[in-house]
Amino acid sequence: MPAAYIVVESKISDPEQFKKYMAAAPEIVKSFGGEYVVRGGRIEVLEGRWQPPRMTVLRYPSFEAARKMYDSPAYVAARQLRAGATEIFNMVLVEGVEAPV
């Protein structure tokens, strides 16, 4: 079963409010087998016009695990903590490729 990834483009407009979300989200992510792979590091555009202000990438053991996390009551509550804290928040879930053994 291939891993799955949640990719987030964001622009934080209220850092204090966003800290509330960041205090809650990591434990929820971990409880569904997720891990942060990228979390707001340096960005360099190599091709195209996309200029994401901030990127986050999370890896999950499966597409289903990531979806369960997103739909969980705990993450629904965490999303409410994020309300009003970002000018941009785009999130996609994508299935990875099956790696050869």
N, C-alpha and C positions, 0 to 999 in steps of 0.2 A: 504494500500500500504506500503510495507516494506521500511525502510530507505536503503540507499546505502552508501558505503564507498570507498574512494580512499585511497590506501595504497602505500606509497612511501618509498623505500630504497634509500638512497643517501650517497655520500661521497663528500663533498665540497672540491674542489681543489683551488678555487679562491674566498675567502670570500668577497672581495670587489665587485667583479662582482655579486656574489650571493645576496648581499644586495640590488642590483637593482631589482632583481626578487622579493625578499621578501618585497620590498616597494610597488610593484604593485599587487602581488597575493592576499593578504588578502581581499581587497575590492572587487575583482572579485569573489572570493569564496563566500563572504557574499551576493553579489547581486544575486546569484543563490540559496540562502537558505543554503549554506554550512557553516560548522563551524569546526575549528580545535579541534580535540579530543586529539591528540598526536602531539608534535612538538619538536623533538630532545631531549627528556628526557632520563633518565637513562635506560639502557637496560641490561637485564640478560637473557642469553640463558638457558632455562630449559630443552630442549630436542633437539637432532639433532646437526648438524654442521653449521647451518646458523649463521653467525656472521655479522649482518647488522651494518655498521658504524653509521648510523643515520636513524631514522624512523619518518615518519609523517603519521598521519591518519586523514582524513577529513570525516565528516558525512554530507550527503545530504538527503533531504526529499524523494528522489526517485532516481532510476537508471537513469531515463530520465533527471532529473535536473542536475545530475553530468555530464552526457554526454554533455548536452547543454553548461555547463560551459567550459568543456574541448575544445569543438569545437568553442566557441565564439571568435569573432575577438579580444576582449580584452585579452583573455587568450593566444591566438596564439601569440600576441605581447609580452606578459609576458614571454612566453617560449623562445622567441628570446633573451630576456634580460638574461636568464639563460645560454644561449649557451656558452660553454667553461668554465663554473664555477664549473662543477662537473666532478669527475672521474667516479662516478657511479650514475645513476639515473634510477631506475626501478619504474614504476607506474602501478598499476592494479586498476580496478574498479570492485567491487563485491557487489552484492545485499545481504542485510541482511535478517533476518527471520522475518516473521510476528509475532509480539508479541501478546500474548493473552490479551484481554481487561479485 
